[in-house]
């Protein structure tokens, strides 16, 4: 039998002044420059690593280029930039320039494609602010691509393919070095993760480790990093791991209707916790997009999922 007075459990008093949360301070937001998208989303957090995942020709490349050009209009043509920004409120933080990191294409190829695809001020603004990193010499080294095609110095098969990825002069390390040099205060377009994931001698785990490190590092840069990836190129498990390794995912695809003979392009915010949490539920749907030579990529409407 237990004797004595029962023990008393006293809940200590905590001052509400010490526990009441203060106003939440949001990180600086960077607009994408894509009409209506910024109005609905309020922009993207500075330092975001964004995967642009898309079917061939569905708009993921055009989204990155449109964003880069429209952001640079903030410096070149403020009134025109404001027009493309629409009714997005801000306040926004703007990158200083455009960095394009290409693993397999030359600067001349990219600029030529932009000139042929867009009219008016788009090519000029893009080139004026462009810092280009051509990693093709590293990417094609030790492959079956002839030296004359890729302007690669040295022997065609000087090293075993299995050593290609993370060696000091391999493509993965070259991409990391390029990002570290051009990432701060820029909008960076990486073209593309597809090249890395299909390259012999590069392990998917090395690419995923790079992305995880990039996600941490980019928070110090206060810009945006766009990673292009073609839908279905990587095995499903690898593609899902890539999605899990970035801050946000915009998925692009073609849609068709049995009532129409033409196809539409569509975009879905598949993952972006900080964006989806403040986006009204009625806008958690698919954006129908249009791409024009004189307007870039614009969102025309949205459809409920």
Protein Blocks (a to p, Z undefined) as FASTA:
>chain_A
ZZdjddddddddddfklmmccdddddddddehighklmmnnpaaehiacdddddehilmm
mmmmmmmmmmmmmmmmmmlmmmmnomanbjadddfbdcdddfkbcfklmmmmmmmmpgcj
lmmmmmmmpccddfklmmmgoiabdfklnopgcjfblccfklmmmmmkbmklmmmmmmmm
mmgopacddddfklmmmpghiafklmmmmmmmmmmmmmmnopacdddddehkagfklmmm
mmmmpmbdcdddddddfkbcbdcdddddfbcfklmmmgcfklmccddddddfklopadfb
dcdZZ
